[in-house]
């Protein structure tokens, strides 16, 4: 395993993660400073994820064809430009366009970072570490961006994203160059419809739709829930909400460790994570007392990260001819949940209960994902499952 590749790829993932929740961290202040409704601020996140989701498979094909490090550097350049554009003025239309452009950067960057770590010999543990740091970027944004509201006001989410992208670019530039693509991977999957028709990937999609999709949707509105329904101070609420994502720094590598060292237990660990996430979201719905919400946010952050490495590893093994594109498809499905779920959960704050009804629905969806859990052989990556994947069975 290349340490420089893991560091560079993880820095890229951190920059992508920061852009996921930097707006949600200060949703109410942003609405006030832009002079728009809170639901409109939710659309800022939707604009990013709509582009991010649509471009996942093309991003995976670009990585398979051109190399992960090269595409990753392009992604960071796009993120720098997009957030720099948003700094021009507190205009909702401008912000919407900038966030859509940032979605191009996150689409390219997330798939590139994951494939860079994998292609350079990264184990399931390294893949989990990448995922943990990427999600940790989202969690830290929830905690840090509210602290910038005083000195930077509406510029805080965007100025911080520029700084993070530049730092990540330096780390990735110091990493090793891309490996030469094999013939099969260079050819990749030229027709996205063929990849979408591969039903072996759909249970993995459903798993990651819960693991990433629901956790990000909840995290983007957790601060608002705790302030409105729980009466918490905004900065305290930001610190608590950050745990819903920052916990993945620990649990995503842990999921990778389980997949590598105890593959027979991978399915049980993933199932337990779904149950724990659902129960933690239900506890978070109460929004008080402070100790309970902090514990619920921590459990949610820890539990929701477990499926990352098993799901991505299984996707890459299922399609060895187009590993980055297969991972991108799984990630695309999760991002469709974020695109639809973020504004819908925002609308729940217009209902009685100050958002509690929406969070209760999210809790139920976690448990519903158990019905389509991937098979043990697929998550474990046994020799039999690998040979079947290579034959295309």
Secondary structure, DSSP 8 states (H G I E B T S, - for coil): --HHHHHHHHHHHHHHHHHHHTTGGGHHHHHHHHT--HHHHHHHHHHHHHHHHHTHHHHHHHHHHH-HHHHHHHHHHHHHHHHHHHTT---HHHHHHHHHHHHHHHHHHHHHHHHHHHHTT--HHHHHHHHHHHHHHHHHHHHHGGGGHHHHGGGHHHHHHHHHHHHHHHHHHTS-------HHHHH--S-HHHHHT-GGGHHHHHHHIIIIIIHHHHHHHHHHHHHHTT---HHHHHHHHHHHHHTHHHHHHHHHHHHHH-GGGHHHHHHHHHHHHHHHHHHHHT--SHHHHHHHHHHHHHHHTTHHHHHHHHHHHHTTTSHHHHHHHHHHHHHHHHHHHHHHHHHGGGSTTTTHHHHHHHHHHHHHGGGG---HHHHHT-HHHHHHHHHT-
